[in-house]
């Protein structure tokens, strides 16, 4: 799985960090998406996909 956060699209809503805190966080400076774990365990895939779907800016792409 490949997770691609787009910091240019990100509006800092923080949904990703709320849904999948083991994988996403927000930068302190601007609140934009930060990928904590580029190679998370496969068990987290449902949370990661939910975080991507819940992003209001559609700033997260998940490739299987």
Backbone torsions as a table, in degrees:
resi	resn	phi	psi	omega
1	UNK	NA	142.5	177.8
2	UNK	-125.0	129.7	-179.7
3	UNK	-110.4	125.2	-177.2
4	UNK	-122.3	100.4	174.7
5	UNK	-85.2	137.0	179.0
6	UNK	-106.6	98.7	-177.1
7	UNK	-65.1	-24.5	178.7
8	UNK	-72.2	-32.7	179.3
9	UNK	-83.4	-27.0	-174.1
10	UNK	-59.2	135.2	177.4
11	UNK	-109.3	4.4	175.5
12	UNK	76.5	27.0	-179.4
13	UNK	-67.5	-29.8	175.9
14	UNK	83.9	6.5	-180.0
15	UNK	-61.4	-38.3	-179.3
16	UNK	-60.6	-44.4	-179.2
17	UNK	-68.4	-31.8	177.5
18	UNK	-72.4	-39.2	-175.2
19	UNK	-81.5	-41.1	-176.0
20	UNK	-132.9	69.4	-175.5
21	UNK	-64.6	-20.4	177.9
22	UNK	-77.6	-14.2	-174.9
23	UNK	-115.7	-36.4	-175.0
24	UNK	-120.9	151.3	171.0
25	UNK	-146.9	-176.6	178.3
26	UNK	-122.0	140.4	176.5
27	UNK	-64.6	138.1	178.7
28	UNK	-62.7	-36.0	-174.7
29	UNK	-68.0	-47.2	-172.7
30	UNK	-128.4	-2.4	177.7
31	UNK	77.1	5.5	-178.1
32	UNK	-79.7	160.5	-175.1
33	UNK	-57.6	140.7	176.3
34	UNK	-133.8	128.2	179.3
35	UNK	-87.0	113.2	-179.0
36	UNK	-80.5	-36.9	-174.4
37	UNK	-133.7	100.0	-179.1
38	UNK	-71.2	-13.2	-179.8
39	UNK	-132.2	65.3	-177.1
40	UNK	-73.5	160.5	176.9
41	UNK	-63.4	148.1	-177.5
42	UNK	-59.2	-25.3	-179.8
43	UNK	-63.4	-22.1	-179.5
44	UNK	-86.3	-2.2	-177.3
45	UNK	-54.6	-44.4	178.5
46	UNK	-58.9	-40.9	177.8
47	UNK	-66.5	-40.9	-179.2
48	UNK	-64.6	-44.3	178.5
49	UNK	-65.7	-36.4	177.5
50	UNK	-66.2	-40.5	178.4
51	UNK	-63.3	-42.6	178.9
52	UNK	-64.3	-42.6	-179.7
53	UNK	-69.2	-31.0	-178.2
54	UNK	-85.0	-4.4	180.0
55	UNK	-72.5	118.7	-178.7
56	UNK	-65.1	-22.2	-179.7
57	UNK	-98.7	-0.4	-176.1
58	UNK	51.2	47.3	-175.1
59	UNK	-93.9	5.7	-179.0
60	UNK	-125.4	126.6	175.8
61	UNK	-112.9	136.3	177.0
62	UNK	-120.2	120.7	177.0
63	UNK	-109.0	131.2	179.0
64	UNK	-89.5	NA	NA
